[in-house]
């Protein structure tokens, strides 16, 4: 009876070991797929951000390259927003001056008509 229990225990452990092996193979396959997807995503980001840098000479794009490019784009975006804000302020100032000049011209024309 002890021998039978030992055989059953060994059989259960063998099945468990097979299951662990199967899970390990699945996890490795999932990991390979995730790595491929990450590499594809990085290449797509670099292609959009900097077409010349993406896939140059078949080299893989590194995470650091993607991070640096995203930082660069964020900085450029911030500079563009600041420039736009500055231009809006300039435009507003010019419009105010134009309005003031127009009012002065109208007053001058009115005075001129009254004078004539």
C-alpha positions as a Markdown table, in Angstrom:
| # | Residue | x | y | z |
|---|---|---|---|---|
| 1 | Unk | 0.0 | 0.0 | 0.0 |
| 2 | Unk | 2.8 | 2.4 | 0.8 |
| 3 | Unk | 4.4 | 1.6 | -2.5 |
| 4 | Unk | 1.1 | 2.3 | -4.3 |
| 5 | Unk | 0.8 | 5.7 | -2.5 |
| 6 | Unk | 4.4 | 6.5 | -3.4 |
| 7 | Unk | 3.7 | 5.7 | -7.1 |
| 8 | Unk | 0.5 | 7.9 | -7.0 |
| 9 | Unk | 2.5 | 10.7 | -5.4 |
| 10 | Unk | 5.2 | 10.5 | -8.0 |
| 11 | Unk | 2.6 | 10.5 | -10.8 |
| 12 | Unk | 0.9 | 13.6 | -9.3 |
| 13 | Unk | 4.3 | 15.3 | -9.0 |
| 14 | Unk | 5.1 | 14.4 | -12.6 |
| 15 | Unk | 1.8 | 15.9 | -13.7 |
| 16 | Unk | 2.5 | 19.0 | -11.7 |
| 17 | Unk | 5.9 | 19.3 | -13.2 |
| 18 | Unk | 4.5 | 18.9 | -16.7 |
| 19 | Unk | 2.0 | 21.6 | -15.9 |
| 20 | Unk | 4.7 | 23.9 | -14.6 |
| 21 | Unk | 6.7 | 23.3 | -17.8 |
| 22 | Unk | 3.6 | 24.1 | -19.9 |
| 23 | Unk | 3.0 | 27.3 | -18.0 |
| 24 | Unk | 6.7 | 28.3 | -18.4 |
| 25 | Unk | 6.5 | 27.8 | -22.1 |
| 26 | Unk | 3.4 | 29.9 | -22.3 |
| 27 | Unk | 4.9 | 32.6 | -20.2 |
| 28 | Unk | 8.1 | 32.6 | -22.4 |
| 29 | Unk | 5.9 | 32.9 | -25.5 |
| 30 | Unk | 3.9 | 35.7 | -24.0 |
| 31 | Unk | 7.2 | 37.5 | -23.0 |
| 32 | Unk | 8.5 | 37.1 | -26.6 |
| 33 | Unk | 5.3 | 38.6 | -28.0 |
| 34 | Unk | 5.4 | 41.4 | -25.5 |
| 35 | Unk | 9.0 | 42.2 | -26.5 |
| 36 | Unk | 8.0 | 42.2 | -30.2 |
| 37 | Unk | 5.1 | 44.5 | -29.5 |
| 38 | Unk | 7.3 | 46.9 | -27.5 |
| 39 | Unk | 9.9 | 47.0 | -30.2 |
| 40 | Unk | 7.2 | 47.6 | -32.8 |
| 41 | Unk | 5.7 | 50.4 | -30.7 |
| 42 | Unk | 9.1 | 52.0 | -30.1 |
| 43 | Unk | 9.8 | 51.9 | -33.9 |
| 44 | Unk | 6.4 | 53.4 | -34.6 |
| 45 | Unk | 6.9 | 56.2 | -32.1 |
| 46 | Unk | 10.3 | 57.0 | -33.6 |
| 47 | Unk | 9.0 | 56.8 | -37.1 |
| 48 | Unk | 6.3 | 59.4 | -36.2 |
| 49 | Unk | 8.7 | 61.5 | -34.2 |
| 50 | Unk | 11.8 | 61.2 | -36.3 |
| 51 | Unk | 11.5 | 59.2 | -39.5 |
| 52 | Unk | 15.3 | 59.4 | -40.1 |
| 53 | Unk | 16.1 | 57.8 | -36.8 |
| 54 | Unk | 13.5 | 54.9 | -37.0 |
| 55 | Unk | 15.1 | 51.7 | -38.2 |
| 56 | Unk | 18.3 | 53.4 | -39.4 |
| 57 | Unk | 20.5 | 50.6 | -40.8 |
| 58 | Unk | 18.2 | 48.0 | -39.2 |
| 59 | Unk | 19.2 | 49.0 | -35.7 |
| 60 | Unk | 16.6 | 48.5 | -32.9 |
| 61 | Unk | 15.3 | 51.7 | -31.3 |
| 62 | Unk | 16.2 | 51.9 | -27.6 |
| 63 | Unk | 13.8 | 52.9 | -24.9 |
| 64 | Unk | 16.2 | 55.9 | -24.2 |
| 65 | Unk | 15.9 | 57.1 | -27.8 |
| 66 | Unk | 12.1 | 57.0 | -27.5 |
| 67 | Unk | 12.2 | 58.8 | -24.1 |
| 68 | Unk | 14.6 | 61.5 | -25.4 |
| 69 | Unk | 12.4 | 62.0 | -28.5 |
| 70 | Unk | 9.2 | 62.3 | -26.5 |
| 71 | Unk | 11.0 | 64.8 | -24.1 |
| 72 | Unk | 12.2 | 66.8 | -27.1 |
| 73 | Unk | 8.7 | 66.9 | -28.6 |
| 74 | Unk | 7.2 | 67.9 | -25.2 |
| 75 | Unk | 9.8 | 70.8 | -24.9 |
| 76 | Unk | 9.0 | 71.9 | -28.5 |
| 77 | Unk | 5.3 | 71.8 | -27.7 |
| 78 | Unk | 5.8 | 74.0 | -24.6 |
| 79 | Unk | 7.9 | 76.4 | -26.6 |
| 80 | Unk | 5.3 | 76.6 | -29.3 |
| 81 | Unk | 2.6 | 77.3 | -26.6 |
| 82 | Unk | 4.7 | 80.1 | -25.1 |
| 83 | Unk | 5.4 | 81.6 | -28.6 |
| 84 | Unk | 1.7 | 81.4 | -29.4 |
| 85 | Unk | 0.8 | 83.1 | -26.1 |
| 86 | Unk | 3.4 | 85.8 | -26.8 |
| 87 | Unk | 2.0 | 86.3 | -30.3 |
| 88 | Unk | -1.6 | 86.5 | -29.0 |
| 89 | Unk | -0.4 | 89.2 | -26.5 |
| 90 | Unk | 1.3 | 91.1 | -29.4 |
| 91 | Unk | -1.8 | 90.8 | -31.5 |
| 92 | Unk | -4.0 | 92.1 | -28.7 |
| 93 | Unk | -1.7 | 95.0 | -28.2 |
| 94 | Unk | -1.7 | 95.9 | -31.9 |
| 95 | Unk | -5.5 | 95.6 | -32.0 |
| 96 | Unk | -5.7 | 98.0 | -29.1 |
| 97 | Unk | -3.4 | 100.5 | -30.7 |
| 98 | Unk | -5.2 | 100.2 | -34.0 |
| 99 | Unk | -8.5 | 100.9 | -32.2 |
| 100 | Unk | -7.0 | 103.9 | -30.5 |
| 101 | Unk | -5.5 | 105.2 | -33.8 |
| 102 | Unk | -8.9 | 104.7 | -35.5 |
| 103 | Unk | -10.6 | 106.6 | -32.8 |
| 104 | Unk | -8.1 | 109.4 | -33.1 |
| 105 | Unk | -8.5 | 109.5 | -36.9 |
| 106 | Unk | -12.3 | 109.7 | -36.5 |
| 107 | Unk | -11.9 | 112.5 | -34.0 |
| 108 | Unk | -9.5 | 114.3 | -36.3 |
| 109 | Unk | -11.8 | 113.9 | -39.3 |
| 110 | Unk | -14.7 | 115.2 | -37.2 |
| 111 | Unk | -12.7 | 118.2 | -36.1 |
| 112 | Unk | -11.5 | 118.8 | -39.7 |
| 113 | Unk | -15.1 | 118.7 | -40.9 |
| 114 | Unk | -16.2 | 121.0 | -38.2 |
| 115 | Unk | -13.3 | 123.3 | -39.0 |
| 116 | Unk | -14.2 | 123.5 | -42.7 |
